Amino acid sequence: MRLLVFVLALLGLFVYLLVTFSFWAAFGGMYMVGMIVVALIAGFGRRQASSKLGWEETAEAESGN
């Protein structure tokens, strides 16, 4: 459901930019938003991976393995 709302919000933003500005302005704006979303997902994925790695190192040190 959240994905559907997100996609509809992006579609609404694209249509608004398309009506207000030219196609290339709308395309460029959506490309920029997409790159920001990709950067955020990559950043969160790296943070979760590093915290998981830190947890595994701590657990190994405590268990004595």
mmCIF file as Biopython writes it, N, C-alpha, C and O atoms, coordinates in Angstrom:
data_model
#
loop_
_atom_site.group_PDB
_atom_site.id
_atom_site.type_symbol
_atom_site.label_atom_id
_atom_site.label_alt_id
_atom_site.label_comp_id
_atom_site.label_asym_id
_atom_site.label_entity_id
_atom_site.label_seq_id
_atom_site.pdbx_PDB_ins_code
_atom_site.Cartn_x
_atom_site.Cartn_y
_atom_site.Cartn_z
_atom_site.occupancy
_atom_site.B_iso_or_equiv
_atom_site.auth_seq_id
_atom_site.auth_asym_id
_atom_site.pdbx_PDB_model_num
ATOM 1   N N  . MET A ? 1  ? 0.827  -1.191  0.000   1.0 0.0 1  A 1 
ATOM 2   C CA . MET A ? 1  ? 0.000  0.000   0.000   1.0 0.0 1  A 1 
ATOM 3   C C  . MET A ? 1  ? 0.877  1.263   0.000   1.0 0.0 1  A 1 
ATOM 4   O O  . MET A ? 1  ? 0.603  2.237   -0.702  1.0 0.0 1  A 1 
ATOM 5   N N  . ARG A ? 2  ? 1.929  1.208   0.805   1.0 0.0 2  A 1 
ATOM 6   C CA . ARG A ? 2  ? 2.827  2.372   0.853   1.0 0.0 2  A 1 
ATOM 7   C C  . ARG A ? 2  ? 3.508  2.598   -0.487  1.0 0.0 2  A 1 
ATOM 8   O O  . ARG A ? 2  ? 3.708  3.736   -0.911  1.0 0.0 2  A 1 
ATOM 9   N N  . LEU A ? 3  ? 3.866  1.490   -1.156  1.0 0.0 3  A 1 
ATOM 10  C CA . LEU A ? 3  ? 4.504  1.598   -2.462  1.0 0.0 3  A 1 
ATOM 11  C C  . LEU A ? 3  ? 3.545  2.231   -3.470  1.0 0.0 3  A 1 
ATOM 12  O O  . LEU A ? 3  ? 3.956  3.055   -4.287  1.0 0.0 3  A 1 
ATOM 13  N N  . LEU A ? 4  ? 2.283  1.851   -3.413  1.0 0.0 4  A 1 
ATOM 14  C CA . LEU A ? 4  ? 1.287  2.424   -4.313  1.0 0.0 4  A 1 
ATOM 15  C C  . LEU A ? 4  ? 1.144  3.931   -4.083  1.0 0.0 4  A 1 
ATOM 16  O O  . LEU A ? 4  ? 1.084  4.706   -5.037  1.0 0.0 4  A 1 
ATOM 17  N N  . VAL A ? 5  ? 1.089  4.333   -2.834  1.0 0.0 5  A 1 
ATOM 18  C CA . VAL A ? 5  ? 0.983  5.762   -2.510  1.0 0.0 5  A 1 
ATOM 19  C C  . VAL A ? 5  ? 2.226  6.508   -2.985  1.0 0.0 5  A 1 
ATOM 20  O O  . VAL A ? 5  ? 2.125  7.621   -3.502  1.0 0.0 5  A 1 
ATOM 21  N N  . PHE A ? 6  ? 3.393  5.900   -2.810  1.0 0.0 6  A 1 
ATOM 22  C CA . PHE A ? 6  ? 4.644  6.518   -3.253  1.0 0.0 6  A 1 
ATOM 23  C C  . PHE A ? 6  ? 4.660  6.695   -4.768  1.0 0.0 6  A 1 
ATOM 24  O O  . PHE A ? 6  ? 5.037  7.753   -5.271  1.0 0.0 6  A 1 
ATOM 25  N N  . VAL A ? 7  ? 4.248  5.655   -5.489  1.0 0.0 7  A 1 
ATOM 26  C CA . VAL A ? 7  ? 4.230  5.726   -6.954  1.0 0.0 7  A 1 
ATOM 27  C C  . VAL A ? 7  ? 3.216  6.763   -7.424  1.0 0.0 7  A 1 
ATOM 28  O O  . VAL A ? 7  ? 3.488  7.515   -8.359  1.0 0.0 7  A 1 
ATOM 29  N N  . LEU A ? 8  ? 2.055  6.809   -6.787  1.0 0.0 8  A 1 
ATOM 30  C CA . LEU A ? 8  ? 1.053  7.809   -7.165  1.0 0.0 8  A 1 
ATOM 31  C C  . LEU A ? 8  ? 1.528  9.229   -6.870  1.0 0.0 8  A 1 
ATOM 32  O O  . LEU A ? 8  ? 1.232  10.151  -7.630  1.0 0.0 8  A 1 
ATOM 33  N N  . ALA A ? 9  ? 2.265  9.411   -5.769  1.0 0.0 9  A 1 
ATOM 34  C CA . ALA A ? 9  ? 2.811  10.734  -5.462  1.0 0.0 9  A 1 
ATOM 35  C C  . ALA A ? 9  ? 3.844  11.137  -6.513  1.0 0.0 9  A 1 
ATOM 36  O O  . ALA A ? 9  ? 3.873  12.291  -6.941  1.0 0.0 9  A 1 
ATOM 37  N N  . LEU A ? 10 ? 4.688  10.197  -6.928  1.0 0.0 10 A 1 
ATOM 38  C CA . LEU A ? 10 ? 5.661  10.502  -7.980  1.0 0.0 10 A 1 
ATOM 39  C C  . LEU A ? 10 ? 4.972  10.814  -9.303  1.0 0.0 10 A 1 
ATOM 40  O O  . LEU A ? 10 ? 5.387  11.717  -10.028 1.0 0.0 10 A 1 
ATOM 41  N N  . LEU A ? 11 ? 3.923  10.067  -9.611  1.0 0.0 11 A 1 
ATOM 42  C CA . LEU A ? 11 ? 3.179  10.328  -10.841 1.0 0.0 11 A 1 
ATOM 43  C C  . LEU A ? 11 ? 2.518  11.696  -10.788 1.0 0.0 11 A 1 
ATOM 44  O O  . LEU A ? 11 ? 2.517  12.427  -11.779 1.0 0.0 11 A 1 
ATOM 45  N N  . GLY A ? 12 ? 1.958  12.044  -9.644  1.0 0.0 12 A 1 
ATOM 46  C CA . GLY A ? 12 ? 1.349  13.364  -9.479  1.0 0.0 12 A 1 
ATOM 47  C C  . GLY A ? 12 ? 2.361  14.482  -9.616  1.0 0.0 12 A 1 
ATOM 48  O O  . GLY A ? 12 ? 2.083  15.511  -10.233 1.0 0.0 12 A 1 
ATOM 49  N N  . LEU A ? 13 ? 3.540  14.280  -9.040  1.0 0.0 13 A 1 
ATOM 50  C CA . LEU A ? 13 ? 4.599  15.273  -9.167  1.0 0.0 13 A 1 
ATOM 51  C C  . LEU A ? 13 ? 5.028  15.432  -10.620 1.0 0.0 13 A 1 
ATOM 52  O O  . LEU A ? 13 ? 5.252  16.548  -11.088 1.0 0.0 13 A 1 
ATOM 53  N N  . PHE A ? 14 ? 5.141  14.310  -11.333 1.0 0.0 14 A 1 
ATOM 54  C CA . PHE A ? 14 ? 5.529  14.359  -12.737 1.0 0.0 14 A 1 
ATOM 55  C C  . PHE A ? 14 ? 4.479  15.106  -13.567 1.0 0.0 14 A 1 
ATOM 56  O O  . PHE A ? 14 ? 4.826  15.945  -14.399 1.0 0.0 14 A 1 
ATOM 57  N N  . VAL A ? 15 ? 3.210  14.803  -13.342 1.0 0.0 15 A 1 
ATOM 58  C CA . VAL A ? 15 ? 2.142  15.474  -14.094 1.0 0.0 15 A 1 
ATOM 59  C C  . VAL A ? 15 ? 2.122  16.964  -13.773 1.0 0.0 15 A 1 
ATOM 60  O O  . VAL A ? 15 ? 1.939  17.783  -14.673 1.0 0.0 15 A 1 
ATOM 61  N N  . TYR A ? 16 ? 2.307  17.328  -12.505 1.0 0.0 16 A 1 
ATOM 62  C CA . TYR A ? 16 ? 2.342  18.745  -12.129 1.0 0.0 16 A 1 
ATOM 63  C C  . TYR A ? 16 ? 3.485  19.470  -12.845 1.0 0.0 16 A 1 
ATOM 64  O O  . TYR A ? 16 ? 3.288  20.546  -13.409 1.0 0.0 16 A 1 
ATOM 65  N N  . LEU A ? 17 ? 4.677  18.874  -12.817 1.0 0.0 17 A 1 
ATOM 66  C CA . LEU A ? 17 ? 5.823  19.489  -13.494 1.0 0.0 17 A 1 
ATOM 67  C C  . LEU A ? 17 ? 5.600  19.546  -14.998 1.0 0.0 17 A 1 
ATOM 68  O O  . LEU A ? 17 ? 6.009  20.508  -15.649 1.0 0.0 17 A 1 
ATOM 69  N N  . LEU A ? 18 ? 4.957  18.529  -15.555 1.0 0.0 18 A 1 
ATOM 70  C CA . LEU A ? 18 ? 4.691  18.488  -16.990 1.0 0.0 18 A 1 
ATOM 71  C C  . LEU A ? 18 ? 3.723  19.586  -17.400 1.0 0.0 18 A 1 
ATOM 72  O O  . LEU A ? 18 ? 3.897  20.206  -18.449 1.0 0.0 18 A 1 
ATOM 73  N N  . VAL A ? 19 ? 2.699  19.833  -16.579 1.0 0.0 19 A 1 
ATOM 74  C CA . VAL A ? 19 ? 1.713  20.861  -16.893 1.0 0.0 19 A 1 
ATOM 75  C C  . VAL A ? 19 ? 2.303  22.252  -16.684 1.0 0.0 19 A 1 
ATOM 76  O O  . VAL A ? 19 ? 2.046  23.165  -17.470 1.0 0.0 19 A 1 
ATOM 77  N N  . THR A ? 20 ? 3.095  22.412  -15.624 1.0 0.0 20 A 1 
ATOM 78  C CA . THR A ? 20 ? 3.635  23.723  -15.278 1.0 0.0 20 A 1 
ATOM 79  C C  . THR A ? 20 ? 4.828  24.091  -16.154 1.0 0.0 20 A 1 
ATOM 80  O O  . THR A ? 20 ? 4.942  25.232  -16.603 1.0 0.0 20 A 1 
ATOM 81  N N  . PHE A ? 21 ? 5.712  23.133  -16.395 1.0 0.0 21 A 1 
ATOM 82  C CA . PHE A ? 21 ? 6.933  23.388  -17.154 1.0 0.0 21 A 1 
ATOM 83  C C  . PHE A ? 21 ? 6.934  22.530  -18.416 1.0 0.0 21 A 1 
ATOM 84  O O  . PHE A ? 21 ? 5.891  22.013  -18.816 1.0 0.0 21 A 1 
ATOM 85  N N  . SER A ? 22 ? 8.076  22.380  -19.031 1.0 0.0 22 A 1 
ATOM 86  C CA . SER A ? 22 ? 8.173  21.560  -20.240 1.0 0.0 22 A 1 
ATOM 87  C C  . SER A ? 22 ? 8.424  20.099  -19.869 1.0 0.0 22 A 1 
ATOM 88  O O  . SER A ? 22 ? 8.639  19.764  -18.704 1.0 0.0 22 A 1 
ATOM 89  N N  . PHE A ? 23 ? 8.391  19.243  -20.881 1.0 0.0 23 A 1 
ATOM 90  C CA . PHE A ? 23 ? 8.647  17.821  -20.651 1.0 0.0 23 A 1 
ATOM 91  C C  . PHE A ? 23 ? 10.045 17.607  -20.106 1.0 0.0 23 A 1 
ATOM 92  O O  . PHE A ? 23 ? 10.232 16.794  -19.201 1.0 0.0 23 A 1 
ATOM 93  N N  . TRP A ? 24 ? 11.028 18.311  -20.633 1.0 0.0 24 A 1 
ATOM 94  C CA . TRP A ? 24 ? 12.403 18.077  -20.218 1.0 0.0 24 A 1 
ATOM 95  C C  . TRP A ? 24 ? 12.647 18.555  -18.797 1.0 0.0 24 A 1 
ATOM 96  O O  . TRP A ? 24 ? 13.470 17.981  -18.084 1.0 0.0 24 A 1 
ATOM 97  N N  . ALA A ? 25 ? 11.943 19.596  -18.377 1.0 0.0 25 A 1 
ATOM 98  C CA . ALA A ? 25 ? 12.053 20.025  -16.982 1.0 0.0 25 A 1 
ATOM 99  C C  . ALA A ? 25 ? 11.445 18.971  -16.055 1.0 0.0 25 A 1 
ATOM 100 O O  . ALA A ? 25 ? 11.996 18.672  -14.996 1.0 0.0 25 A 1 
ATOM 101 N N  . ALA A ? 26 ? 10.310 18.415  -16.464 1.0 0.0 26 A 1 
ATOM 102 C CA . ALA A ? 26 ? 9.676  17.359  -15.669 1.0 0.0 26 A 1 
ATOM 103 C C  . ALA A ? 26 ? 10.558 16.112  -15.637 1.0 0.0 26 A 1 
ATOM 104 O O  . ALA A ? 26 ? 10.732 15.497  -14.585 1.0 0.0 26 A 1 
ATOM 105 N N  . PHE A ? 27 ? 11.115 15.741  -16.795 1.0 0.0 27 A 1 
ATOM 106 C CA . PHE A ? 27 ? 11.988 14.578  -16.871 1.0 0.0 27 A 1 
ATOM 107 C C  . PHE A ? 27 ? 13.223 14.772  -15.999 1.0 0.0 27 A 1 
ATOM 108 O O  . PHE A ? 27 ? 13.610 13.861  -15.266 1.0 0.0 27 A 1 
ATOM 109 N N  . GLY A ? 28 ? 13.841 15.939  -16.068 1.0 0.0 28 A 1 
ATOM 110 C CA . GLY A ? 28 ? 15.019 16.226  -15.253 1.0 0.0 28 A 1 
ATOM 111 C C  . GLY A ? 28 ? 14.711 16.235  -13.772 1.0 0.0 28 A 1 
ATOM 112 O O  . GLY A ? 28 ? 15.498 15.741  -12.965 1.0 0.0 28 A 1 
ATOM 113 N N  . GLY A ? 29 ? 13.566 16.794  -13.411 1.0 0.0 29 A 1 
ATOM 114 C CA . GLY A ? 29 ? 13.166 16.804  -12.000 1.0 0.0 29 A 1 
ATOM 115 C C  . GLY A ? 29 ? 12.929 15.409  -11.457 1.0 0.0 29 A 1 
ATOM 116 O O  . GLY A ? 29 ? 13.333 15.091  -10.338 1.0 0.0 29 A 1 
ATOM 117 N N  . MET A ? 30 ? 12.272 14.577  -12.253 1.0 0.0 30 A 1 
ATOM 118 C CA . MET A ? 30 ? 12.021 13.210  -11.816 1.0 0.0 30 A 1 
ATOM 119 C C  . MET A ? 30 ? 13.319 12.397  -11.760 1.0 0.0 30 A 1 
ATOM 120 O O  . MET A ? 30 ? 13.478 11.540  -10.891 1.0 0.0 30 A 1 
ATOM 121 N N  . TYR A ? 31 ? 14.235 12.665  -12.677 1.0 0.0 31 A 1 
ATOM 122 C CA . TYR A ? 31 ? 15.530 11.992  -12.657 1.0 0.0 31 A 1 
ATOM 123 C C  . TYR A ? 31 ? 16.290 12.363  -11.382 1.0 0.0 31 A 1 
ATOM 124 O O  . TYR A ? 31 ? 16.914 11.509  -10.752 1.0 0.0 31 A 1 
ATOM 125 N N  . MET A ? 32 ? 16.232 13.629  -11.016 1.0 0.0 32 A 1 
ATOM 126 C CA . MET A ? 32 ? 16.909 14.085  -9.810  1.0 0.0 32 A 1 
ATOM 127 C C  . MET A ? 32 ? 16.291 13.435  -8.569  1.0 0.0 32 A 1 
ATOM 128 O O  . MET A ? 32 ? 17.013 12.983  -7.680  1.0 0.0 32 A 1 
ATOM 129 N N  . VAL A ? 33 ? 14.971 13.389  -8.507  1.0 0.0 33 A 1 
ATOM 130 C CA . VAL A ? 33 ? 14.296 12.743  -7.377  1.0 0.0 33 A 1 
ATOM 131 C C  . VAL A ? 33 ? 14.682 11.265  -7.317  1.0 0.0 33 A 1 
ATOM 132 O O  . VAL A ? 33 ? 14.920 10.728  -6.236  1.0 0.0 33 A 1 
ATOM 133 N N  . GLY A ? 34 ? 14.744 10.614  -8.469  1.0 0.0 34 A 1 
ATOM 134 C CA . GLY A ? 34 ? 15.138 9.205   -8.503  1.0 0.0 34 A 1 
ATOM 135 C C  . GLY A ? 34 ? 16.547 8.981   -7.987  1.0 0.0 34 A 1 
ATOM 136 O O  . GLY A ? 34 ? 16.795 8.024   -7.253  1.0 0.0 34 A 1 
ATOM 137 N N  . MET A ? 35 ? 17.470 9.853   -8.362  1.0 0.0 35 A 1 
ATOM 138 C CA . MET A ? 35 ? 18.844 9.707   -7.885  1.0 0.0 35 A 1 
ATOM 139 C C  . MET A ? 35 ? 18.936 9.939   -6.372  1.0 0.0 35 A 1 
ATOM 140 O O  . MET A ? 35 ? 19.730 9.288   -5.692  1.0 0.0 35 A 1 
ATOM 141 N N  . ILE A ? 36 ? 18.142 10.846  -5.860  1.0 0.0 36 A 1 
ATOM 142 C CA . ILE A ? 36 ? 18.121 11.080  -4.404  1.0 0.0 36 A 1 
ATOM 143 C C  . ILE A ? 36 ? 17.582 9.849   -3.686  1.0 0.0 36 A 1 
ATOM 144 O O  . ILE A ? 36 ? 18.123 9.449   -2.655  1.0 0.0 36 A 1 
ATOM 145 N N  . VAL A ? 37 ? 16.520 9.244   -4.220  1.0 0.0 37 A 1 
ATOM 146 C CA . VAL A ? 37 ? 15.950 8.036   -3.610  1.0 0.0 37 A 1 
ATOM 147 C C  . VAL A ? 37 ? 16.965 6.899   -3.644  1.0 0.0 37 A 1 
ATOM 148 O O  . VAL A ? 37 ? 17.108 6.177   -2.657  1.0 0.0 37 A 1 
ATOM 149 N N  . VAL A ? 38 ? 17.667 6.727   -4.751  1.0 0.0 38 A 1 
ATOM 150 C CA . VAL A ? 38 ? 18.681 5.673   -4.854  1.0 0.0 38 A 1 
ATOM 151 C C  . VAL A ? 38 ? 19.805 5.916   -3.847  1.0 0.0 38 A 1 
ATOM 152 O O  . VAL A ? 38 ? 20.283 4.973   -3.216  1.0 0.0 38 A 1 
ATOM 153 N N  . ALA A ? 39 ? 20.225 7.158   -3.692  1.0 0.0 39 A 1 
ATOM 154 C CA . ALA A ? 39 ? 21.283 7.473   -2.724  1.0 0.0 39 A 1 
ATOM 155 C C  . ALA A ? 39 ? 20.820 7.197   -1.292  1.0 0.0 39 A 1 
ATOM 156 O O  . ALA A ? 39 ? 21.594 6.689   -0.481  1.0 0.0 39 A 1 
ATOM 157 N N  . LEU A ? 40 ? 19.579 7.523   -0.979  1.0 0.0 40 A 1 
ATOM 158 C CA . LEU A ? 40 ? 19.056 7.252   0.364   1.0 0.0 40 A 1 
ATOM 159 C C  . LEU A ? 40 ? 18.974 5.753   0.636   1.0 0.0 40 A 1 
ATOM 160 O O  . LEU A ? 40 ? 19.344 5.293   1.716   1.0 0.0 40 A 1 
ATOM 161 N N  . ILE A ? 41 ? 18.490 4.992   -0.343  1.0 0.0 41 A 1 
ATOM 162 C CA . ILE A ? 41 ? 18.401 3.541   -0.164  1.0 0.0 41 A 1 
ATOM 163 C C  . ILE A ? 41 ? 19.793 2.942   0.009   1.0 0.0 41 A 1 
ATOM 164 O O  . ILE A ? 41 ? 19.992 2.071   0.856   1.0 0.0 41 A 1 
ATOM 165 N N  . ALA A ? 42 ? 20.751 3.400   -0.785  1.0 0.0 42 A 1 
ATOM 166 C CA . ALA A ? 42 ? 22.116 2.890   -0.664  1.0 0.0 42 A 1 
ATOM 167 C C  . ALA A ? 42 ? 22.706 3.244   0.697   1.0 0.0 42 A 1 
ATOM 168 O O  . ALA A ? 42 ? 23.390 2.421   1.306   1.0 0.0 42 A 1 
ATOM 169 N N  . GLY A ? 43 ? 22.451 4.446   1.176   1.0 0.0 43 A 1 
ATOM 170 C CA . GLY A ? 43 ? 22.972 4.861   2.474   1.0 0.0 43 A 1 
ATOM 171 C C  . GLY A ? 43 ? 22.381 4.059   3.617   1.0 0.0 43 A 1 
ATOM 172 O O  . GLY A ? 43 ? 23.100 3.658   4.532   1.0 0.0 43 A 1 
ATOM 173 N N  . PHE A ? 44 ? 21.074 3.820   3.572   1.0 0.0 44 A 1 
ATOM 174 C CA . PHE A ? 44 ? 20.433 3.042   4.632   1.0 0.0 44 A 1 
ATOM 175 C C  . PHE A ? 44 ? 20.883 1.587   4.587   1.0 0.0 44 A 1 
ATOM 176 O O  . PHE A ? 44 ? 21.066 0.961   5.631   1.0 0.0 44 A 1 
ATOM 177 N N  . GLY A ? 45 ? 21.061 1.048   3.389   1.0 0.0 45 A 1 
ATOM 178 C CA . GLY A ? 45 ? 21.527 -0.337  3.271   1.0 0.0 45 A 1 
ATOM 179 C C  . GLY A ? 45 ? 22.924 -0.510  3.830   1.0 0.0 45 A 1 
ATOM 180 O O  . GLY A ? 45 ? 23.207 -1.510  4.489   1.0 0.0 45 A 1 
ATOM 181 N N  . ARG A ? 46 ? 23.803 0.448   3.577   1.0 0.0 46 A 1 
ATOM 182 C CA . ARG A ? 46 ? 25.167 0.361   4.091   1.0 0.0 46 A 1 
ATOM 183 C C  . ARG A ? 46 ? 25.168 0.494   5.612   1.0 0.0 46 A 1 
ATOM 184 O O  . ARG A ? 46 ? 25.927 -0.198  6.292   1.0 0.0 46 A 1 
ATOM 185 N N  . ARG A ? 47 ? 24.327 1.375   6.150   1.0 0.0 47 A 1 
ATOM 186 C CA . ARG A ? 47 ? 24.276 1.567   7.601   1.0 0.0 47 A 1 
ATOM 187 C C  . ARG A ? 47 ? 23.761 0.299   8.280   1.0 0.0 47 A 1 
ATOM 188 O O  . ARG A ? 47 ? 24.277 -0.089  9.328   1.0 0.0 47 A 1 
ATOM 189 N N  . GLN A ? 48 ? 22.750 -0.354  7.696   1.0 0.0 48 A 1 
ATOM 190 C CA . GLN A ? 48 ? 22.235 -1.585  8.289   1.0 0.0 48 A 1 
ATOM 191 C C  . GLN A ? 48 ? 23.261 -2.698  8.201   1.0 0.0 48 A 1 
ATOM 192 O O  . GLN A ? 48 ? 23.395 -3.485  9.138   1.0 0.0 48 A 1 
ATOM 193 N N  . ALA A ? 49 ? 23.984 -2.782  7.100   1.0 0.0 49 A 1 
ATOM 194 C CA . ALA A ? 49 ? 25.001 -3.822  6.952   1.0 0.0 49 A 1 
ATOM 195 C C  . ALA A ? 49 ? 26.128 -3.623  7.961   1.0 0.0 49 A 1 
ATOM 196 O O  . ALA A ? 49 ? 26.607 -4.592  8.550   1.0 0.0 49 A 1 
ATOM 197 N N  . SER A ? 50 ? 26.556 -2.380  8.166   1.0 0.0 50 A 1 
ATOM 198 C CA . SER A ? 50 ? 27.647 -2.141  9.103   1.0 0.0 50 A 1 
ATOM 199 C C  . SER A ? 50 ? 27.205 -2.397  10.538  1.0 0.0 50 A 1 
ATOM 200 O O  . SER A ? 50 ? 27.997 -2.894  11.339  1.0 0.0 50 A 1 
ATOM 201 N N  . SER A ? 51 ? 25.958 -2.071  10.884  1.0 0.0 51 A 1 
ATOM 202 C CA . SER A ? 51 ? 25.490 -2.337  12.239  1.0 0.0 51 A 1 
ATOM 203 C C  . SER A ? 51 ? 25.339 -3.836  12.464  1.0 0.0 51 A 1 
ATOM 204 O O  . SER A ? 51 ? 25.600 -4.321  13.565  1.0 0.0 51 A 1 
ATOM 205 N N  . LYS A ? 52 ? 24.921 -4.581  11.439  1.0 0.0 52 A 1 
ATOM 206 C CA . LYS A ? 52 ? 24.814 -6.033  11.565  1.0 0.0 52 A 1 
ATOM 207 C C  . LYS A ? 52 ? 26.199 -6.646  11.728  1.0 0.0 52 A 1 
ATOM 208 O O  . LYS A ? 52 ? 26.381 -7.558  12.534  1.0 0.0 52 A 1 
ATOM 209 N N  . LEU A ? 53 ? 27.173 -6.154  10.972  1.0 0.0 53 A 1 
ATOM 210 C CA . LEU A ? 53 ? 28.531 -6.656  11.072  1.0 0.0 53 A 1 
ATOM 211 C C  . LEU A ? 53 ? 29.096 -6.377  12.464  1.0 0.0 53 A 1 
ATOM 212 O O  . LEU A ? 53 ? 29.751 -7.239  13.050  1.0 0.0 53 A 1 
ATOM 213 N N  . GLY A ? 54 ? 28.850 -5.191  12.989  1.0 0.0 54 A 1 
ATOM 214 C CA . GLY A ? 54 ? 29.315 -4.858  14.329  1.0 0.0 54 A 1 
ATOM 215 C C  . GLY A ? 54 ? 28.690 -5.745  15.384  1.0 0.0 54 A 1 
ATOM 216 O O  . GLY A ? 54 ? 29.350 -6.129  16.349  1.0 0.0 54 A 1 
ATOM 217 N N  . TRP A ? 55 ? 27.413 -6.075  15.205  1.0 0.0 55 A 1 
ATOM 218 C CA . TRP A ? 55 ? 26.732 -6.943  16.154  1.0 0.0 55 A 1 
ATOM 219 C C  . TRP A ? 55 ? 27.332 -8.351  16.114  1.0 0.0 55 A 1 
ATOM 220 O O  . TRP A ? 55 ? 27.511 -8.968  17.163  1.0 0.0 55 A 1 
ATOM 221 N N  . GLU A ? 56 ? 27.647 -8.873  14.912  1.0 0.0 56 A 1 
ATOM 222 C CA . GLU A ? 56 ? 28.217 -10.210 14.812  1.0 0.0 56 A 1 
ATOM 223 C C  . GLU A ? 56 ? 29.602 -10.263 15.436  1.0 0.0 56 A 1 
ATOM 224 O O  . GLU A ? 56 ? 29.942 -11.257 16.077  1.0 0.0 56 A 1 
ATOM 225 N N  . GLU A ? 57 ? 30.410 -9.220  15.270  1.0 0.0 57 A 1 
ATOM 226 C CA . GLU A ? 57 ? 31.743 -9.189  15.874  1.0 0.0 57 A 1 
ATOM 227 C C  . GLU A ? 57 ? 31.640 -9.158  17.396  1.0 0.0 57 A 1 
ATOM 228 O O  . GLU A ? 57 ? 32.424 -9.809  18.088  1.0 0.0 57 A 1 
ATOM 229 N N  . THR A ? 58 ? 30.677 -8.405  17.914  1.0 0.0 58 A 1 
ATOM 230 C CA . THR A ? 58 ? 30.491 -8.329  19.366  1.0 0.0 58 A 1 
ATOM 231 C C  . THR A ? 58 ? 30.041 -9.672  19.910  1.0 0.0 58 A 1 
ATOM 232 O O  . THR A ? 58 ? 30.526 -10.112 20.952  1.0 0.0 58 A 1 
ATOM 233 N N  . ALA A ? 59 ? 29.125 -10.325 19.224  1.0 0.0 59 A 1 
ATOM 234 C CA . ALA A ? 59 ? 28.615 -11.628 19.685  1.0 0.0 59 A 1 
ATOM 235 C C  . ALA A ? 59 ? 29.736 -12.676 19.667  1.0 0.0 59 A 1 
ATOM 236 O O  . ALA A ? 59 ? 29.818 -13.508 20.571  1.0 0.0 59 A 1 
ATOM 237 N N  . GLU A ? 60 ? 30.590 -12.639 18.650  1.0 0.0 60 A 1 
ATOM 238 C CA . GLU A ? 60 ? 31.692 -13.611 18.596  1.0 0.0 60 A 1 
ATOM 239 C C  . GLU A ? 60 ? 32.693 -13.365 19.724  1.0 0.0 60 A 1 
ATOM 240 O O  . GLU A ? 60 ? 33.207 -14.314 20.316  1.0 0.0 60 A 1 
ATOM 241 N N  . ALA A ? 61 ? 32.967 -12.110 20.020  1.0 0.0 61 A 1 
ATOM 242 C CA . ALA A ? 61 ? 33.930 -11.805 21.079  1.0 0.0 61 A 1 
ATOM 243 C C  . ALA A ? 61 ? 33.386 -12.219 22.444  1.0 0.0 61 A 1 
ATOM 244 O O  . ALA A ? 61 ? 34.149 -12.676 23.296  1.0 0.0 61 A 1 
ATOM 245 N N  . GLU A ? 62 ? 32.091 -12.067 22.663  1.0 0.0 62 A 1 
ATOM 246 C CA . GLU A ? 62 ? 31.507 -12.424 23.939  1.0 0.0 62 A 1 
ATOM 247 C C  . GLU A ? 62 ? 31.404 -13.944 24.118  1.0 0.0 62 A 1 
ATOM 248 O O  . GLU A ? 62 ? 31.506 -14.444 25.238  1.0 0.0 62 A 1 
ATOM 249 N N  . SER A ? 63 ? 31.203 -14.676 23.017  1.0 0.0 63 A 1 
ATOM 250 C CA . SER A ? 63 ? 31.044 -16.116 23.137  1.0 0.0 63 A 1 
ATOM 251 C C  . SER A ? 63 ? 32.400 -16.830 23.243  1.0 0.0 63 A 1 
ATOM 252 O O  . SER A ? 63 ? 32.464 -17.996 23.632  1.0 0.0 63 A 1 
ATOM 253 N N  . GLY A ? 64 ? 33.476 -16.122 22.895  1.0 0.0 64 A 1 
ATOM 254 C CA . GLY A ? 64 ? 34.821 -16.688 23.022  1.0 0.0 64 A 1 
ATOM 255 C C  . GLY A ? 64 ? 35.248 -17.505 21.826  1.0 0.0 64 A 1 
ATOM 256 O O  . GLY A ? 64 ? 36.242 -18.226 21.912  1.0 0.0 64 A 1 
ATOM 257 N N  . ASN A ? 65 ? 34.545 -17.426 20.724  1.0 0.0 65 A 1 
ATOM 258 C CA . ASN A ? 65 ? 34.923 -18.186 19.517  1.0 0.0 65 A 1 
ATOM 259 C C  . ASN A ? 65 ? 35.993 -17.515 18.754  1.0 0.0 65 A 1 
ATOM 260 O O  . ASN A ? 65 ? 36.424 -18.021 17.718  1.0 0.0 65 A 1 
#
